[in-house]
Amino acid sequence: MSALNDTPVDTLSFEAARDELVQVVSELEQGSPTLEQSLALWERGEALAARCEEWLLGAKRRLEAARASASDSSDEVES
């Protein structure tokens, strides 16, 4: 069984990308029958990891913006 699927990585949610990445890593650790399959898994895993990082960076930016907005609001109240 291969963890590879045809879903474009850029359409995956964080959770879907993370879950598939776990499957890919597990399959790589078990060893694939061919070098070509191992390479395909590695490439998919790299793309999935990048997608997860993209989601996490987006979440970090949203948190920072919310904190900045909250800080600005509290500054206005104190003035």
PyMOL commands that set and color helices and strands:
alter all, ss='L'
color gray80, all
select helices_A, chain A and resi 9-11+14-30+35-78
alter helices_A, ss='H'
color red, helices_A
deselect
rebuild
show_as cartoon
